[in-house]
Amino acid sequence: MEIKKHKNLIVLLITACWVAVTLSGWYGHWFFGLCLSVVLMLLHMVLGAAQNGIISKKLLIYPLLSWAVLWILGFIVGEYYSKAFLGQMPSFTVFGFHPSFSAIILAYWVGGVLTLTLGLLYYSKEWLSDEAWDTFKKRIAELNGEQANN
């Protein structure tokens, strides 16, 4: 999927997300800001995973979009249980954790890290092939040579 022509739009969306996340925090809308921060990170990952302005659809769907959905679902479940047991002891725990915190641990930390790690490992050729890495190193060497000549 070509994102080269949308790069400026993505950078503007990143900027708007930063502003919205900051304002959300200032005005006490932390949950909206938390979910919007996932969109912010996803946009950064899309730009970072693209090679020459193109991102693999496979890589976009899994692990990037899957990661974002998993994190947002973890936050939604965490928010639900934090409100359900507000001011009281929960009637159950998950692995000894408060249900709201366990949702964050399982979806955000364990699920998110596993999703990105396995996805990037499985699709390693889609986001950083040996050929792309060698081309990058060659370009850096050329730039260093130009800089040394100036």
C-alpha positions in Angstrom: 0.0 0.0 0.0 1.5 3.3 -1.1 1.6 6.0 1.6 4.2 8.2 0.0 1.6 10.6 -1.3 -0.1 10.7 2.1 3.0 11.3 4.1 2.3 15.0 4.8 -1.3 14.1 5.9 0.0 11.5 8.2 2.5 13.9 9.8 -0.3 16.5 10.2 -2.5 13.8 11.8 0.4 13.0 14.2 0.6 16.6 15.1 -3.1 16.9 15.7 -3.1 13.7 17.8 -0.3 15.2 20.0 -2.3 18.4 20.5 -5.5 16.4 21.2 -3.8 14.0 23.6 -2.3 17.0 25.5 -5.6 18.8 25.7 -7.4 15.7 26.7 -5.1 15.3 29.7 -5.4 19.0 30.7 -9.2 18.8 30.6 -9.6 15.5 32.4 -10.6 13.4 29.4 -7.8 10.9 30.1 -9.6 7.8 28.6 -10.1 9.6 25.2 -6.5 10.7 25.3 -5.3 7.2 26.1 -7.1 5.7 23.2 -6.0 8.5 20.9 -2.4 7.9 21.9 -2.7 4.4 20.4 -3.7 6.0 17.1 -0.7 8.3 17.5 1.7 5.4 18.0 0.1 3.5 15.1 0.7 6.4 12.7 4.3 6.6 13.8 4.7 2.8 13.2 3.1 3.1 9.8 5.7 5.7 8.8 8.5 3.8 10.3 7.6 0.4 8.7 7.1 1.9 5.2 9.9 1.2 2.8 10.3 3.9 0.1 6.8 5.1 0.9 5.2 1.7 0.7 3.9 -0.4 3.5 2.9 -4.0 3.1 -0.8 -4.7 3.6 0.1 -7.9 5.5 2.3 -5.9 7.9 -0.3 -3.2 8.3 -3.1 -5.7 9.2 -0.9 -7.9 11.4 0.8 -6.9 13.5 0.2 -3.1 13.4 -3.6 -2.8 13.3 -4.0 -6.0 15.4 -1.7 -4.4 18.0 -3.8 -1.2 18.0 -7.1 -3.0 18.4 -5.7 -5.2 21.2 -4.5 -2.1 23.1 -7.7 -0.2 22.7 -9.7 -3.3 23.8 -7.5 -3.7 26.8 -8.1 -0.1 27.7 -11.9 -0.5 27.2 -12.0 -3.6 29.4 -9.8 -1.9 32.0 -12.1 1.2 32.1 -15.2 -1.0 32.4 -13.8 -2.9 35.4 -12.4 0.2 37.1 -15.9 1.7 37.0 -17.6 -1.6 38.0 -15.6 -1.9 41.1 -15.1 1.8 41.9 -14.6 2.3 45.6 -14.9 -1.4 46.5 -13.0 -4.6 46.5 -13.5 -6.6 43.4 -15.3 -9.9 43.8 -12.6 -11.7 41.7 -9.1 -11.2 40.6 -7.2 -12.3 37.5 -3.8 -13.7 38.3 -4.1 -11.9 41.6 -4.6 -8.5 39.9 -7.6 -6.2 40.0 -9.7 -7.0 36.9 -9.1 -3.6 35.4 -5.3 -3.8 35.8 -5.2 -7.4 34.6 -6.8 -6.3 31.3 -4.1 -3.8 30.9 -1.4 -6.3 31.7 -2.7 -9.0 29.4 -3.7 -6.9 26.5 -1.4 -4.0 26.7 1.9 -5.6 27.9 1.7 -9.3 27.2 -0.6 -9.2 24.1 0.8 -6.1 22.6 4.5 -7.1 23.0 3.8 -10.6 21.7 1.7 -9.3 18.7 4.4 -6.9 17.6 7.3 -9.2 18.3 5.8 -12.2 16.5 4.4 -10.1 13.7 7.6 -8.3 13.0 9.5 -11.6 13.2 7.1 -13.4 10.9 7.0 -10.5 8.4 10.6 -9.4 8.8 11.2 -9.3 5.0 8.2 -6.9 4.7 9.6 -4.2 6.9 13.4 -4.6 6.9 14.8 -6.9 4.3 18.5 -7.5 4.0 18.4 -5.7 0.6 16.7 -2.6 2.1 19.2 -2.6 5.0 22.1 -2.8 2.6 20.7 0.0 0.5 20.2 2.1 3.6 23.8 1.6 4.7 25.1 2.4 1.3 23.1 5.6 1.2 24.5 6.6 4.6 28.0 5.9 3.5 27.4 8.1 0.4 26.1 10.9 2.5 29.0 10.6 4.9 31.4 10.8 1.9 29.6 13.9 0.5 29.8 15.5 4.0 33.5 14.8 4.3 34.1 16.4 0.8 32.4 19.6 1.9 
